[in-house]
Amino acid sequence: MTLGYREDIDWLRAIAVLSVVAFHFETPGIYGGFVGVDIFFVISGYLITSIIQAEVKEGTFSFARFYERRMRRLLPALYAMVALTAIPSFHYLLASERAEFFRSVAAVVTFTSNIFFWLQSGYFDHAAVEKPLLHTWSLAVEEQFYLALPVLVWALARARPKSYLALPLTLIALTLVSFAFSVVLMRTGSSPVAFFMSPPRAWEFLVGGLIALPGVPVLREERAQAAARIIALVLMAIPIFSLRPGPGFPGINALSPCLGATLFLWSGIGVPTPKRKPYSFHHVVAFFGKISYSLYLWHWPLFAFARFSKASLVLDPLDKFALCTATVVISYLSWRFVEQPFRQRRLVPAQRGVFGLAAATSLVLLLGSAGGLLVSRASSETDRAAARLDAFNAYDYRPLYRSGSCFAPAGGVFDEACLRVAADKRNVLLWGDSLAAHYFHGLSENVDPQAVNILQATQPACMPTFNASAQAIAACHDLALRMQAFFRDHKPDLVILSADWLEYARPPRLGDMITDLRATIAVLNAAGLHVVLLGPAVQFKDRLPSMLLRAHLRGVQATAKDVVLPDIFALDAMMRLGLPAREGFAYISVEDAVCPDRQCPVTIGDGIPLSWDHAHLTAEGSVYVMERLVPKLGLAKP
């Protein structure tokens, strides 16, 4: 069975892919464009459910024919992209990155790249931009859905051939279970699992599939169709323009784009596609929908390798415009000369040939992956010279942060030693997220342990505030409540607040962040506690070791102007104005102490990077920074 062409589905595909591309190309205002993937999931669920249930009902369903169509649709362009992406990997990737790239090739071929990248890093991590095949995680989730749904529909049809309710009730139940699973994972601090794994994502496909079932009422009145479509666009636009990347997604935050996409599809059922002029707005939008699969495939590796070609690993607006144009051209060629010939059976018309070619090309890619891994083990002279910097990309920060006890503790409960007050010493509490934890080592090295007792309460992605209701992550909500209880019973001599202020102040949240901090500081001061807030940490445009390494490979010297993120200086000035010093409170500018005249150090001593990633300090960097901050804290050794 083939569905009649619906122009509105190509419009929806265009919204999805352009949102993702705009987000990845860092287009201003497109904060939540990553939800385009969720919109794609809804479209896939609708189309696949429509085809399968109709063919099962007609008695024409065939697993072989279903998977043949999926192979024709997905594999040619995907495999072409993977094979061609391998070529620049030998020029632009380091030995360790190239080895990981070829491991990811094997994951793509085996439909497990979502699991592979879940084990590697988070989708929104800074290191994610160094993974040219990261975007294939969503294809793996989709392919896993394609393995499960046909079996389910076919089995229900065989078990309950005369029941009209078996399939709808089963899909509704699975939708609710999958969504509940996603929400539970989010609330228990397992957002990476909710993001990458198929079971907590299945509901996004299933909500699209539900409206494809027979018996679903159809909107017939044009005004009702138009109203539904407007509501759908609003539901999708809200997260695209306002949702922020981070551990708060998917879960409940994925509801709006998925329901919007579902409503958009439902409003177009039974609506005929009118004839359009070749260059009308609707036709242009539909064009992006037609090439959306190739556009999704090509945009990310092109962006990744374009960044690698820049000394600072950052693309300026002109670079992005040129890259966007090139991406559209390449995607059109991929659609025209790779996708279409296979889908329209001009190439490999026989079913047996499709399965044979898929098996052969999969084997070639797997062998190429193994060969690439072997080649990547033999480092060049340049690679060996850069090995010291390369090692920082796998830096073990855990001992420096007291990870597992005073930072990101198991079960969310800090070890007793983390918050133990010493009666005979000056007690100093370090409270915040990872950009507070990274100061612990340097602080402990620069104070007299006989006179100063350092307490530590640090949790990833948690701002040091008592406003528990504002903490979207369960662990942060618990931390806020736990700290309220701590301060009721304990009075440290100094409370140091530090966090990734740049992240929490992303527009339009600066005002709310300042308000929360003022309220927290006021509560602490009212309890007789002295508070110091450390301003924005030194941050870099990308992972500092990677930038230094690529500068080394090019034989150039990386300077602060090239690699330091200028946003930290502007935020430092705004926070200084918003949090003026007063009795019991002091604001200390890290930039003033560490970066005179905005000349932040890039390396310490014998070429040790200040940070092991984009912001988190190395052991040497932590000591260096705290040497300059401890006197301002009044904690210097006598």
ChimeraX attribute file (.defattr): number of C-alpha atoms within 10 A of each C-alpha:
attribute: neighborCount
match mode: 1-to-1
recipient: residues
	/A:1	12
	/A:2	9
	/A:3	9
	/A:4	9
	/A:5	10
	/A:6	17
	/A:7	21
	/A:8	21
	/A:9	19
	/A:10	22
	/A:11	20
	/A:12	24
	/A:13	27
	/A:14	25
	/A:15	25
	/A:16	29
	/A:17	28
	/A:18	21
	/A:19	25
	/A:20	24
	/A:21	23
	/A:22	20
	/A:23	22
	/A:24	19
	/A:25	20
	/A:26	15
	/A:27	14
	/A:28	9
	/A:29	13
	/A:30	22
	/A:31	22
	/A:32	23
	/A:33	29
	/A:34	26
	/A:35	28
	/A:36	27
	/A:37	21
	/A:38	23
	/A:39	29
	/A:40	26
	/A:41	27
	/A:42	26
	/A:43	28
	/A:44	20
	/A:45	27
	/A:46	23
	/A:47	17
	/A:48	21
	/A:49	24
	/A:50	21
	/A:51	17
	/A:52	22
	/A:53	21
	/A:54	19
	/A:55	17
	/A:56	18
	/A:57	12
	/A:58	10
	/A:59	10
	/A:60	11
	/A:61	18
	/A:62	14
	/A:63	13
	/A:64	12
	/A:65	12
	/A:66	17
	/A:67	17
	/A:68	19
	/A:69	15
	/A:70	15
	/A:71	18
	/A:72	24
	/A:73	17
	/A:74	17
	/A:75	18
	/A:76	21
	/A:77	23
	/A:78	21
	/A:79	19
	/A:80	15
	/A:81	17
	/A:82	22
	/A:83	15
	/A:84	11
	/A:85	19
	/A:86	19
	/A:87	10
	/A:88	11
	/A:89	19
	/A:90	15
	/A:91	12
	/A:92	18
	/A:93	20
	/A:94	23
	/A:95	23
	/A:96	18
	/A:97	19
	/A:98	22
	/A:99	21
	/A:100	18
	/A:101	25
	/A:102	25
	/A:103	18
	/A:104	25
	/A:105	27
	/A:106	21
	/A:107	22
	/A:108	25
	/A:109	20
	/A:110	13
	/A:111	20
	/A:112	21
	/A:113	26
	/A:114	26
	/A:115	17
	/A:116	18
	/A:117	22
	/A:118	18
	/A:119	12
	/A:120	14
	/A:121	15
	/A:122	18
	/A:123	21
	/A:124	13
	/A:125	11
	/A:126	15
	/A:127	17
	/A:128	17
	/A:129	22
	/A:130	21
	/A:131	21
	/A:132	24
	/A:133	25
	/A:134	23
	/A:135	21
	/A:136	24
	/A:137	25
	/A:138	22
	/A:139	20
	/A:140	23
	/A:141	22
	/A:142	21
	/A:143	18
	/A:144	17
	/A:145	21
	/A:146	18
	/A:147	12
	/A:148	10
	/A:149	20
	/A:150	22
	/A:151	13
	/A:152	14
	/A:153	19
	/A:154	21
	/A:155	13
	/A:156	16
	/A:157	19
	/A:158	11
	/A:159	11
	/A:160	13
	/A:161	13
	/A:162	9
	/A:163	10
	/A:164	13
	/A:165	9
	/A:166	15
	/A:167	20
	/A:168	17
	/A:169	12
	/A:170	13
	/A:171	20
	/A:172	16
	/A:173	14
	/A:174	17
	/A:175	23
	/A:176	15
	/A:177	16
	/A:178	21
	/A:179	24
	/A:180	16
	/A:181	18
	/A:182	27
	/A:183	20
	/A:184	16
	/A:185	19
	/A:186	24
	/A:187	16
	/A:188	12
	/A:189	18
	/A:190	16
	/A:191	22
	/A:192	22
	/A:193	20
	/A:194	25
	/A:195	24
	/A:196	24
	/A:197	20
	/A:198	20
	/A:199	19
	/A:200	23
	/A:201	27
	/A:202	25
	/A:203	28
	/A:204	27
	/A:205	27
	/A:206	28
	/A:207	25
	/A:208	29
	/A:209	26
	/A:210	21
	/A:211	22
	/A:212	22
	/A:213	18
	/A:214	12
	/A:215	9
	/A:216	11
	/A:217	10
	/A:218	14
	/A:219	17
	/A:220	13
	/A:221	9
	/A:222	11
	/A:223	10
	/A:224	12
	/A:225	19
	/A:226	15
	/A:227	12
	/A:228	20
	/A:229	20
	/A:230	16
	/A:231	15
	/A:232	23
	/A:233	18
	/A:234	15
	/A:235	20
	/A:236	27
	/A:237	21
	/A:238	14
	/A:239	22
	/A:240	26
	/A:241	16
	/A:242	15
	/A:243	19
	/A:244	18
	/A:245	18
	/A:246	16
	/A:247	20
	/A:248	20
	/A:249	20
	/A:250	24
	/A:251	22
	/A:252	13
	/A:253	14
	/A:254	21
	/A:255	18
	/A:256	21
	/A:257	27
	/A:258	28
	/A:259	21
	/A:260	24
	/A:261	32
	/A:262	25
	/A:263	22
	/A:264	26
	/A:265	23
	/A:266	23
	/A:267	24
	/A:268	21
	/A:269	17
	/A:270	12
	/A:271	16
	/A:272	12
	/A:273	12
	/A:274	8
	/A:275	7
	/A:276	10
	/A:277	10
	/A:278	9
	/A:279	10
	/A:280	10
	/A:281	11
	/A:282	15
	/A:283	17
	/A:284	15
	/A:285	20
	/A:286	22
	/A:287	18
	/A:288	24
	/A:289	23
	/A:290	19
	/A:291	22
	/A:292	25
	/A:293	22
	/A:294	26
	/A:295	25
	/A:296	20
	/A:297	24
	/A:298	26
	/A:299	25
	/A:300	23
	/A:301	25
	/A:302	18
	/A:303	22
	/A:304	20
	/A:305	21
	/A:306	17
	/A:307	20
	/A:308	21
	/A:309	14
	/A:310	15
	/A:311	20
	/A:312	24
	/A:313	24
	/A:314	18
	/A:315	19
	/A:316	10
	/A:317	12
	/A:318	9
	/A:319	14
	/A:320	18
	/A:321	13
	/A:322	10
	/A:323	18
	/A:324	18
	/A:325	11
	/A:326	14
	/A:327	23
	/A:328	18
	/A:329	13
	/A:330	17
	/A:331	24
	/A:332	20
	/A:333	14
	/A:334	23
	/A:335	20
	/A:336	13
	/A:337	12
	/A:338	20
	/A:339	22
	/A:340	17
	/A:341	16
	/A:342	21
	/A:343	19
	/A:344	12
	/A:345	13
	/A:346	9
	/A:347	14
	/A:348	17
	/A:349	13
	/A:350	10
	/A:351	16
	/A:352	12
	/A:353	13
	/A:354	20
	/A:355	16
	/A:356	12
	/A:357	15
	/A:358	18
	/A:359	11
	/A:360	12
	/A:361	16
	/A:362	18
	/A:363	14
	/A:364	13
	/A:365	19
	/A:366	20
	/A:367	13
	/A:368	17
	/A:369	24
	/A:370	17
	/A:371	12
	/A:372	21
	/A:373	19
	/A:374	12
	/A:375	14
	/A:376	21
	/A:377	12
	/A:378	11
	/A:379	15
	/A:380	12
	/A:381	9
	/A:382	13
	/A:383	18
	/A:384	13
	/A:385	14
	/A:386	20
	/A:387	16
	/A:388	14
	/A:389	23
	/A:390	21
	/A:391	13
	/A:392	20
	/A:393	17
	/A:394	11
	/A:395	12
	/A:396	12
	/A:397	17
	/A:398	14
	/A:399	11
	/A:400	18
	/A:401	23
	/A:402	19
	/A:403	17
	/A:404	17
	/A:405	20
	/A:406	23
	/A:407	28
	/A:408	23
	/A:409	18
	/A:410	12
	/A:411	10
	/A:412	19
	/A:413	17
	/A:414	21
	/A:415	16
	/A:416	9
	/A:417	12
	/A:418	18
	/A:419	21
	/A:420	15
	/A:421	19
	/A:422	14
	/A:423	8
	/A:424	10
	/A:425	14
	/A:426	17
	/A:427	21
	/A:428	22
	/A:429	21
	/A:430	25
	/A:431	25
	/A:432	25
	/A:433	24
	/A:434	24
	/A:435	26
	/A:436	27
	/A:437	30
	/A:438	28
	/A:439	23
	/A:440	21
	/A:441	21
	/A:442	23
	/A:443	22
	/A:444	16
	/A:445	13
	/A:446	19
	/A:447	21
	/A:448	14
	/A:449	13
	/A:450	9
	/A:451	13
	/A:452	19
	/A:453	23
	/A:454	23
	/A:455	23
	/A:456	27
	/A:457	25
	/A:458	32
	/A:459	27
	/A:460	19
	/A:461	22
	/A:462	23
	/A:463	31
	/A:464	28
	/A:465	25
	/A:466	23
	/A:467	17
	/A:468	19
	/A:469	11
	/A:470	15
	/A:471	19
	/A:472	15
	/A:473	22
	/A:474	17
	/A:475	21
	/A:476	27
	/A:477	19
	/A:478	15
	/A:479	26
	/A:480	21
	/A:481	15
	/A:482	17
	/A:483	15
	/A:484	18
	/A:485	11
	/A:486	12
	/A:487	14
	/A:488	9
	/A:489	7
	/A:490	11
	/A:491	18
	/A:492	21
	/A:493	17
	/A:494	21
	/A:495	22
	/A:496	21
	/A:497	23
	/A:498	25
	/A:499	27
	/A:500	22
	/A:501	22
	/A:502	17
	/A:503	16
	/A:504	17
	/A:505	16
	/A:506	14
	/A:507	13
	/A:508	10
	/A:509	12
	/A:510	19
	/A:511	14
	/A:512	13
	/A:513	19
	/A:514	18
	/A:515	14
	/A:516	18
	/A:517	21
	/A:518	16
	/A:519	15
	/A:520	18
	/A:521	25
	/A:522	16
	/A:523	15
	/A:524	20
	/A:525	15
	/A:526	11
	/A:527	12
	/A:528	13
	/A:529	18
	/A:530	20
	/A:531	24
	/A:532	20
	/A:533	23
	/A:534	22
	/A:535	25
	/A:536	26
	/A:537	24
	/A:538	26
	/A:539	25
	/A:540	24
	/A:541	19
	/A:542	21
	/A:543	24
	/A:544	29
	/A:545	25
	/A:546	23
	/A:547	25
	/A:548	25
	/A:549	22
	/A:550	26
	/A:551	18
	/A:552	18
	/A:553	15
	/A:554	11
	/A:555	9
	/A:556	11
	/A:557	12
	/A:558	19
	/A:559	15
	/A:560	17
	/A:561	12
	/A:562	16
	/A:563	23
	/A:564	24
	/A:565	16
	/A:566	16
	/A:567	14
	/A:568	20
	/A:569	21
	/A:570	10
	/A:571	18
	/A:572	23
	/A:573	14
	/A:574	13
	/A:575	21
	/A:576	16
	/A:577	11
	/A:578	15
	/A:579	17
	/A:580	11
	/A:581	14
	/A:582	8
	/A:583	8
	/A:584	16
	/A:585	20
	/A:586	19
	/A:587	20
	/A:588	19
	/A:589	21
	/A:590	21
	/A:591	22
	/A:592	17
	/A:593	15
	/A:594	20
	/A:595	16
	/A:596	10
	/A:597	8
	/A:598	14
	/A:599	14
	/A:600	21
	/A:601	18
	/A:602	21
	/A:603	18
	/A:604	15
	/A:605	10
	/A:606	6
	/A:607	11
	/A:608	18
	/A:609	22
	/A:610	28
	/A:611	26
	/A:612	24
	/A:613	24
	/A:614	23
	/A:615	24
	/A:616	25
	/A:617	28
	/A:618	25
	/A:619	22
	/A:620	17
	/A:621	25
	/A:622	23
	/A:623	23
	/A:624	20
	/A:625	23
	/A:626	25
	/A:627	19
	/A:628	16
	/A:629	23
	/A:630	16
	/A:631	13
	/A:632	15
	/A:633	15
	/A:634	10
	/A:635	17
	/A:636	17
	/A:637	12
	/A:638	5
